[in-house]
Amino acid sequence: MKTVGIVANGPSELIPDLTGYEDEVDIWIGADRGALTIIKFGIDPDYALGDFDSITIQEEKSIKNRSKHFTRYPVEKDQTDIEIAVEKGMEFGSELIYFFGVTGGRLDHELVNIQLLYRLKKRNYSAIIVDQLNQLEIFTPGTYRIDSNEAFPYISFVPISEHVIGMSLDGFYYPLKDFTLSLGSTRCISNKLLLNNGTFSFSEGILLLIKSRDG
């Protein structure tokens, strides 16, 4: 099983140091200008995919020289560049897909990229969005352990479905027991772990976990 890192062309100031993920990521995929971002961190993309409508001729030459595979798609197409990159990532039976450069910038792109996490979860893929201030991951019903992370000390739970039923938090500063978290509720925003780890669980619904820190 492979771990894939997909990099899109989100604001560069929000993209973390990709070299910190080199030991974990087996395959790097650059979506459009995201391929150039990978190269700027000294990493050679395995795949560079997209319409490349946001790069110069010189930048395209650099991407072609450094990438193992380069594929250009039409500007007018039914899929976004990030969706094309996701399809490529799934070809490897990936155990985990990291997304970088998919937050910030245009809100419509950011929201649909977060929804991509749910599409991947339905197909039994684990996927995490990472930027300088946040980590985002989708969960379906179950019980999960969560470990403390000094880089992202704040933990928030946001319902993606209308209701998340049976929500319980153990080992948190603000615990919960069998709570129904409804769409639009701020009840589970900005919590913290009391010790090195804790658990969260729920019986129905779709939940977005956000680990974050202040800028």
Helices and strands as residue ranges (DSSP letters): E 3-7, G 12-14, G 18-21, E 27-31, H 34-40, E 47-50, H 57-66, E 69-72, H 81-90, E 96-100, H 107-122, E 126-130, E 134-139, E 142-147, E 154-159, E 163-170, E 176-182, E 197-202, E 207-212
